[in-house]
Amino acid sequence: MRRTGHLHISPEGGTDPVDRHVTVEGALRGAAPHLLLDSLRTSLTQLYAASCADLLLVDYGFTSLRPVPPAQAPARAPHVPVDEGPAGRVFRTQQPYLSRDVGPTATVYLPVTVRGDRFGVLVVDVPADRGTPQTTASLARVAETLGHALRVADRHTDLYRSTRRTHALSVAGEMQWDTLPGRACAGPAFDLHAHWEPAYTSGGHLLDWSVTEDELLLIVADGVGPGTPAALVSTFALTAIRNARRAGLDLVGQASLTDQALYGQYRGKSPLAALLLRIDLTSGETEVVDAGSPTLWRIRGDVTERVELDRQLPLGMFEDTVYAPQRLRLLAGDRLVFVACGTAEPRTLGAYEAPDGPVARALARTRHLSGADAPGAVVRELLDTSRGAPEAVLVLCLDWRGHGAAAPDGRRGGEPAPTLPDASPRV
């Protein structure tokens, strides 16, 4: 390999992968928020001889992948179901995919994900002779960088949020999406994924998290009902929680401040049932405040069971409620599942089934799924209309690996997945 200027030139004529990534990253940093894709396309053409590049973003309901306009590939569909085709496969598996058709180009499909939060898929057409695993691995780094750039750009343009809509959000739904931190978070010790319905309106559910080197702080709360009033309560409560957390209050202090804020505003008319957790990332020791909470389930080995906690009063029900913490311990391989069904509970199949039967069945049917796929599958099970399920459900899944552990595929939590071998040419 010879050096030319500031770029390393390989014998094949391509620049060194490290230099290419640095060049793309610099271009994305300098691009206007609404022109990220234009900047990326220019870089991909110059550095990878790409003839086409499109960014497909997942919609709010997690049902389809939609291209950021204008799409370059005229034959590319206006939307791609998340359970179909190469793009859907990459979105589900989070592993790059190289498709080499009989023709002059190869197509690379790449997951666009930031710390476990799946944004969509980047699709790049390159010359057939450049359709190699090495190129795919290099483009995977580009897609990861694009994800971080998208997260920043979202604060300054509506382009990407508009793309993600299959239809209009309600005002309450807009409030909920602007308030909640996202659907997922990954770290070396854990993976956290959530899914909720309805996605385009609002069930008033609440979730939030904060991660430091030593701990994960998490809150999940039931909705107080549908529509704008519930969204207002949830937004107010979440702001109070964040205020207390950022002031350095412990878990009990966070619950108490939020309780006082809600009672002061609503005088007990809009209490919020919530579960607050603090997980020590080095030991798995978990502190819990159960304020009339959503149900908490644990899957450990072959055993699925509800974690029985001493329920205390919901936040904001009475003035100056005193909360006490409870303690749990997580073991490597544990999965915690939080199920929030609002003011209604899923109906049982009959008089002889326990009230938790529908949730237990849903967890049993989905326990084999990954943490990313399980929440959506549980929600769909509970929303089966034949069982009279509630109209709004939030499910959060926390997979615990433990301090210093690697992900099941050998990666540290949050790292990009390895590149798959390229697909055989199709005839």
C-alpha positions as CSV (number, residue, x, y, z in Angstrom):
1,M,0.0,0.0,0.0
2,R,1.4,3.4,-0.9
3,R,0.7,6.8,0.7
4,T,-0.7,9.6,-1.4
5,G,-1.3,13.0,0.3
6,H,-3.4,12.3,3.5
7,L,-5.1,9.2,2.1
8,H,-3.8,5.6,2.0
9,I,-4.3,4.1,-1.5
10,S,-4.7,0.4,-1.7
11,P,-3.3,-1.7,-4.6
12,E,-6.9,-2.0,-5.9
13,G,-7.2,1.7,-6.1
14,G,-9.5,2.3,-3.1
15,T,-8.7,4.4,-0.1
16,D,-8.0,2.9,3.2
17,P,-11.2,2.0,5.1
18,V,-10.1,4.1,8.1
19,D,-9.5,7.1,5.9
20,R,-12.8,6.6,4.1
21,H,-14.7,6.5,7.4
22,V,-13.0,9.7,8.7
23,T,-13.9,11.4,5.4
24,V,-17.5,10.4,5.6
25,E,-17.8,11.4,9.3
26,G,-16.3,14.8,8.6
27,A,-18.8,15.4,5.7
28,L,-21.8,14.4,7.8
29,R,-20.6,16.7,10.6
30,G,-20.4,19.6,8.2
31,A,-23.7,18.9,6.5
32,A,-26.9,20.8,7.1
33,P,-29.4,18.7,9.2
34,H,-31.8,18.2,6.3
35,L,-29.0,17.5,3.8
36,L,-27.3,14.5,5.6
37,L,-28.4,12.1,2.9
38,D,-27.2,14.4,0.1
39,S,-23.8,14.7,1.8
40,L,-23.6,11.0,2.4
41,R,-24.4,10.2,-1.3
42,T,-21.6,12.5,-2.5
43,S,-19.1,10.8,-0.2
44,L,-20.3,7.3,-1.1
45,T,-19.9,8.1,-4.8
46,Q,-16.4,9.5,-4.4
47,L,-15.1,6.8,-2.0
48,Y,-17.0,3.7,-2.9
49,A,-18.1,4.4,-6.5
50,A,-21.7,4.0,-5.3
51,S,-24.3,4.6,-8.0
52,C,-27.2,4.9,-5.6
53,A,-27.9,5.2,-1.9
54,D,-31.2,5.4,0.0
55,L,-32.0,5.7,3.7
56,L,-35.1,3.7,4.9
57,L,-36.5,4.8,8.3
58,V,-38.8,2.6,10.3
59,D,-42.3,4.1,10.9
60,Y,-43.6,4.9,14.4
61,G,-45.6,1.7,14.4
62,F,-42.6,-0.5,13.6
63,T,-44.4,-1.9,10.6
64,S,-42.6,-0.5,7.5
65,L,-39.4,1.0,6.3
66,R,-39.9,4.3,4.4
67,P,-37.3,6.1,2.2
68,V,-36.2,9.6,3.0
69,P,-37.3,11.7,0.0
70,P,-36.3,11.9,-2.7
71,A,-35.3,8.2,-3.2
72,Q,-32.6,7.6,-5.7
73,A,-33.6,4.2,-6.9
74,P,-36.8,4.6,-9.0
75,A,-37.7,1.0,-8.6
76,R,-37.5,1.1,-4.8
77,A,-40.9,0.8,-3.2
78,P,-42.4,3.8,-1.3
79,H,-42.3,1.5,1.8
80,V,-41.0,-1.9,2.7
81,P,-42.7,-4.1,5.3
82,V,-40.3,-4.8,8.2
83,D,-40.9,-8.5,7.9
84,E,-40.1,-8.8,4.2
85,G,-37.2,-8.6,1.8
86,P,-33.5,-7.9,2.4
87,A,-34.1,-4.6,4.1
88,G,-36.6,-6.1,6.5
89,R,-34.2,-8.9,7.2
90,V,-31.4,-6.5,8.0
91,F,-33.6,-4.4,10.2
92,R,-34.7,-7.5,12.2
93,T,-31.3,-9.2,12.5
94,Q,-29.2,-6.1,12.7
95,Q,-26.6,-7.7,10.5
96,P,-25.4,-6.2,7.2
97,Y,-26.4,-8.1,4.0
98,L,-24.6,-8.1,0.7
99,S,-26.7,-9.0,-2.4
100,R,-24.9,-9.6,-5.6
101,D,-27.3,-10.0,-8.5
102,V,-26.3,-11.0,-12.0
103,G,-25.5,-7.5,-13.3
104,P,-23.1,-4.6,-13.0
105,T,-23.9,-3.7,-9.4
106,A,-24.1,-5.2,-5.9
107,T,-26.5,-3.9,-3.2
108,V,-25.4,-3.6,0.4
109,Y,-28.1,-3.4,3.2
110,L,-26.9,-1.9,6.5
111,P,-28.6,-1.4,9.8
112,V,-28.7,2.2,11.1
113,T,-28.8,1.9,14.9
114,V,-27.5,3.9,17.8
115,R,-26.9,2.2,21.1
116,G,-29.5,-0.4,20.4
117,D,-32.2,2.0,19.1
118,R,-33.0,0.9,15.5
119,F,-33.6,3.8,13.1
120,G,-33.7,2.0,9.8
121,V,-31.6,0.6,7.0
122,L,-29.1,2.2,4.6
123,V,-29.2,0.7,1.1
124,V,-26.1,1.3,-1.1
125,D,-25.5,0.1,-4.7
126,V,-21.8,-0.3,-5.6
127,P,-20.0,-1.8,-8.6
128,A,-20.1,-5.6,-8.7
129,D,-16.3,-5.9,-8.3
130,R,-16.5,-3.8,-5.1
131,G,-19.3,-5.9,-3.6
132,T,-17.1,-7.6,-1.1
133,P,-17.3,-8.4,2.6
134,Q,-14.6,-5.8,3.2
135,T,-16.6,-3.1,1.5
136,T,-19.7,-4.2,3.5
137,A,-17.8,-4.0,6.8
138,S,-16.5,-0.5,5.9
139,L,-20.0,0.6,4.9
140,A,-21.4,-0.8,8.2
141,R,-19.2,1.8,10.1
142,V,-20.6,4.5,7.8
143,A,-24.1,3.5,8.7
144,E,-23.3,3.6,12.4
145,T,-21.9,7.1,12.0
146,L,-25.0,8.1,10.0
147,G,-27.2,6.9,12.9
148,H,-25.4,9.3,15.4
149,A,-25.7,12.1,12.9
150,L,-29.5,11.5,12.5
151,R,-30.0,11.7,16.2
152,V,-28.4,15.1,16.3
153,A,-30.1,16.3,13.2
154,D,-33.6,15.4,14.6
155,R,-33.3,18.4,16.9
156,H,-33.0,20.8,14.0
157,T,-35.3,19.4,11.2
158,D,-38.6,17.6,10.9
159,L,-37.6,15.8,7.7
160,Y,-36.8,12.5,9.3
161,R,-39.7,12.5,11.7
162,S,-42.1,13.3,8.9
163,T,-40.7,10.4,6.9
164,R,-41.4,8.0,9.7
165,R,-45.2,8.6,9.5
166,T,-47.6,6.4,7.7
167,H,-50.3,8.8,8.7
168,A,-50.7,11.8,10.9
169,L,-50.0,11.7,14.6
170,S,-52.5,13.0,17.1
171,V,-51.4,15.9,19.3
172,A,-51.2,13.5,22.2
173,G,-49.1,11.2,20.1
174,E,-46.8,14.0,19.1
175,M,-46.4,14.9,22.8
176,Q,-45.6,11.3,23.7
177,W,-42.9,10.9,21.0
178,D,-41.3,14.2,21.8
179,T,-41.1,13.3,25.5
180,L,-40.0,9.7,25.6
181,P,-36.3,8.9,25.1
182,G,-36.7,6.3,22.4
183,R,-37.4,2.6,22.1
184,A,-34.1,1.1,23.1
185,C,-30.8,1.4,25.0
186,A,-27.8,-0.9,25.1
187,G,-24.8,-1.2,27.3
188,P,-22.1,-3.7,28.2
189,A,-24.3,-5.2,31.0
190,F,-27.8,-5.0,29.5
191,D,-30.1,-4.5,26.5
192,L,-33.3,-2.6,26.9
193,H,-36.1,-2.5,24.4
194,A,-39.7,-1.2,24.5
195,H,-42.8,-1.2,22.3
196,W,-46.1,0.4,22.8
197,E,-49.5,0.8,21.1
198,P,-51.2,2.9,20.0
199,A,-48.2,4.4,18.2
200,Y,-49.9,7.3,16.4
201,T,-52.1,8.5,19.3
202,S,-51.3,8.1,22.9
203,G,-52.1,5.7,25.7
204,G,-50.5,8.1,28.2
205,H,-47.8,5.6,29.1
206,L,-44.4,6.8,30.4
207,L,-40.9,5.4,30.3
208,D,-37.5,6.9,30.8
209,W,-33.9,5.8,31.7
210,S,-30.5,7.2,32.5
211,V,-27.2,5.4,32.4
212,T,-23.9,6.1,34.1
213,E,-20.8,4.0,34.6
214,D,-22.2,2.4,37.7
215,E,-26.0,2.4,37.4
216,L,-29.1,2.3,35.3
217,L,-32.1,4.3,36.4
218,L,-35.4,3.3,34.9
219,I,-39.1,4.3,35.3
220,V,-42.1,2.7,33.7
221,A,-45.6,4.0,34.3
222,D,-49.2,3.1,33.3
223,G,-51.2,5.6,31.3
224,V,-54.0,7.4,33.1
225,G,-56.2,7.1,30.0
226,P,-56.1,8.0,26.3
227,G,-55.7,11.3,24.7
228,T,-54.3,14.7,25.4
229,P,-55.2,14.9,29.2
230,A,-53.2,11.7,29.8
231,A,-50.3,12.8,27.7
232,L,-50.2,16.1,29.7
233,V,-50.1,14.1,33.0
234,S,-47.3,11.8,31.7
235,T,-45.3,14.7,30.4
236,F,-45.6,16.6,33.6
237,A,-44.6,13.5,35.7
238,L,-41.7,12.7,33.5
239,T,-40.4,16.3,33.8
240,A,-40.6,16.0,37.5
241,I,-38.8,12.7,37.5
242,R,-36.0,14.1,35.4
243,N,-35.8,17.2,37.6
244,A,-35.4,15.0,40.7
245,R,-32.9,12.7,39.1
246,R,-30.7,15.4,37.7
247,A,-30.7,17.1,41.1
248,G,-29.0,14.0,42.5
249,L,-31.9,12.7,44.5
250,D,-32.0,9.0,45.3
251,L,-34.8,6.7,44.1
252,V,-37.1,7.5,47.0
253,G,-36.4,11.2,46.6
254,Q,-37.4,11.0,42.9
255,A,-40.7,9.2,43.8
256,S,-41.4,11.7,46.5
257,L,-40.7,14.8,44.4
258,T,-42.8,13.5,41.6
259,D,-45.6,12.6,44.0
260,Q,-45.6,16.1,45.4
261,A,-45.5,17.7,42.0
262,L,-48.5,15.7,40.7
263,Y,-50.5,16.2,43.8
264,G,-49.8,19.9,43.8
265,Q,-51.0,20.2,40.2
266,Y,-53.9,17.8,40.1
267,R,-54.9,17.4,43.8
268,G,-55.2,13.7,43.6
269,K,-57.4,13.5,40.5
270,S,-54.7,12.1,38.2
271,P,-52.5,9.7,40.1
272,L,-49.8,7.8,38.2
273,A,-49.0,4.1,38.8
274,A,-45.3,3.8,38.3
275,L,-42.3,1.5,38.9
276,L,-38.9,3.1,39.6
277,L,-35.7,1.1,39.5
278,R,-32.0,1.6,40.2
279,I,-29.8,-1.2,39.0
280,D,-26.1,-1.4,40.1
281,L,-24.3,-2.3,36.8
282,T,-21.5,-4.0,38.6
283,S,-23.4,-6.3,40.9
284,G,-27.0,-6.6,39.5
285,E,-28.4,-5.4,42.9
286,T,-31.6,-3.6,42.2
287,E,-33.5,-1.1,44.2
288,V,-37.2,-0.7,43.4
289,V,-40.0,1.7,44.4
290,D,-43.4,0.3,43.5
291,A,-45.9,3.1,43.3
292,G,-49.0,1.1,42.3
293,S,-47.0,-0.1,39.4
294,P,-47.3,-1.9,36.1
295,T,-46.7,-5.6,36.5
296,L,-43.1,-6.9,36.6
297,W,-42.1,-10.3,35.3
298,R,-38.9,-12.2,35.4
299,I,-37.7,-14.9,33.0
300,R,-34.9,-16.9,34.6
301,G,-33.9,-20.1,32.8
302,D,-37.1,-22.1,32.1
303,V,-39.1,-20.3,34.7
304,T,-41.4,-17.3,34.0
305,E,-42.9,-15.7,37.1
306,R,-44.4,-12.4,38.2
307,V,-42.2,-10.5,40.7
308,E,-44.3,-9.9,43.7
309,L,-43.7,-6.4,45.1
310,D,-45.3,-4.5,48.0
311,R,-47.4,-2.0,46.1
312,Q,-47.5,1.5,47.5
313,L,-49.7,4.4,46.6
314,P,-49.6,5.8,43.1
315,L,-47.7,9.0,42.6
316,G,-49.8,12.1,43.2
317,M,-52.7,10.3,44.9
318,F,-52.3,11.9,48.3
319,E,-50.1,14.6,49.7
320,D,-46.7,13.8,51.2
321,T,-46.8,10.0,50.6
322,V,-43.8,8.2,52.1
323,Y,-42.2,5.6,49.9
324,A,-39.9,2.8,50.8
325,P,-37.5,0.9,48.6
326,Q,-37.5,-2.8,48.0
327,R,-34.5,-4.9,46.8
328,L,-34.0,-7.5,44.1
329,R,-30.9,-9.1,42.5
330,L,-30.4,-9.9,38.9
331,L,-28.5,-12.9,37.7
332,A,-26.7,-13.1,34.3
333,G,-29.2,-14.3,31.7
334,D,-32.3,-12.8,33.5
335,R,-34.9,-11.0,31.5
336,L,-37.2,-8.5,33.2
337,V,-40.4,-7.7,31.4
338,F,-42.5,-4.7,32.4
339,V,-46.2,-4.7,31.3
340,A,-48.3,-1.6,31.5
341,C,-51.9,-1.9,30.4
342,G,-53.3,1.4,31.6
343,T,-56.5,1.4,33.6
344,A,-57.7,-1.9,32.0
345,E,-56.3,-5.4,32.3
346,P,-56.3,-8.1,29.6
347,R,-59.4,-10.3,29.9
348,T,-58.9,-13.9,30.9
349,L,-60.1,-16.9,28.8
350,G,-62.5,-17.9,31.5
351,A,-63.5,-17.8,35.2
352,Y,-60.8,-20.4,36.1
353,E,-57.8,-18.5,34.7
354,A,-55.7,-16.3,36.9
355,P,-55.9,-12.5,36.2
356,D,-52.3,-12.6,35.0
357,G,-53.1,-15.4,32.6
358,P,-53.1,-13.4,29.3
359,V,-49.7,-11.8,30.2
360,A,-48.2,-15.2,31.3
361,R,-49.4,-16.8,28.0
362,A,-47.9,-13.9,25.9
363,L,-44.6,-14.2,27.7
364,A,-44.5,-18.0,27.3
365,R,-45.1,-17.7,23.5
366,T,-42.5,-15.0,23.0
367,R,-39.7,-16.0,25.5
368,H,-37.6,-17.5,22.6
369,L,-37.4,-14.1,20.8
370,S,-34.6,-11.6,21.1
371,G,-35.0,-8.7,23.5
372,A,-35.5,-6.4,20.5
373,D,-38.4,-8.5,19.1
374,A,-40.1,-9.7,22.3
375,P,-41.8,-6.4,23.4
376,G,-43.6,-6.0,20.1
377,A,-44.7,-9.6,20.0
378,V,-46.0,-9.4,23.6
379,V,-48.0,-6.2,22.7
380,R,-49.5,-7.9,19.7
381,E,-50.5,-10.9,21.8
382,L,-52.2,-8.7,24.4
383,L,-53.9,-6.6,21.8
384,D,-55.6,-9.7,20.3
385,T,-59.2,-8.3,20.1
386,S,-60.7,-11.7,20.6
387,R,-59.5,-11.6,24.2
388,G,-60.8,-8.1,24.9
389,A,-57.4,-6.7,25.6
390,P,-57.0,-3.0,26.7
391,E,-56.6,-0.4,24.0
392,A,-53.2,0.8,25.1
393,V,-50.2,-1.4,26.1
394,L,-46.5,-0.7,26.8
395,V,-44.0,-3.6,27.2
396,L,-40.4,-3.1,28.1
397,C,-37.9,-5.9,28.1
398,L,-34.6,-5.7,30.0
399,D,-32.0,-8.4,29.2
400,W,-29.3,-8.6,31.9
401,R,-25.9,-9.9,31.0
402,G,-24.0,-8.6,34.0
403,H,-20.8,-6.7,34.5
404,G,-18.0,-7.5,32.0
405,A,-20.2,-9.9,30.0
406,A,-20.5,-10.0,26.2
407,A,-23.6,-10.2,24.1
408,P,-24.7,-13.6,23.0
409,D,-22.9,-13.2,19.7
410,G,-19.7,-12.2,21.4
411,R,-20.0,-8.5,21.1
412,R,-20.1,-6.0,24.0
413,G,-23.6,-4.5,24.4
414,G,-24.2,-1.6,21.9
415,E,-21.4,-2.6,19.5
416,P,-22.3,-3.1,15.8
417,A,-23.1,-6.7,14.7
418,P,-20.5,-8.5,12.6
419,T,-20.8,-8.6,8.8
420,L,-22.5,-11.6,7.3
421,P,-21.0,-13.4,4.3
422,D,-22.3,-12.0,1.0
423,A,-25.3,-13.7,-0.6
424,S,-24.8,-16.0,-3.5
425,P,-25.7,-14.5,-6.9
426,R,-29.3,-14.9,-7.8
427,V,-30.3,-16.2,-11.2
